[in-house]
Amino acid sequence: MKTVLIKVSGKVQHVGFRACTKRIATSFGIGGRVANCRDGTVEITATGDQAILEKFVAMLYECPRAVITEIETEDLDPLFYSDFMVVREIGHE
């Protein structure tokens, strides 16, 4: 299992992007969380198999109404999540 931090930029807040992200993650059996950030981005922490995580990231572009301009990923130490959660907001300066 692998855990990645995914930062998504563009028009990704107030367009149903977090709910779409949760649907995709749940369909792939990915654990983690998705949250709006104060800087207008969305941050996702996701745990799953490498190949599944790659498919998950690619599927994010298919969320309706979202206009993604950039996706950055960073490997994290493995984390365990029992499910995938939508978090309202996390703060980043």
Secondary structure, 3 states (H helix, E strand, C coil): CEEEEEEEEEECCCCCHHHHHHHHHHHHCCEEEEEEECCCCEEEEEEECHHHHHHHHHHHCCCCCCEEEEEEEEEECCCCCCCEEEEEEECCC
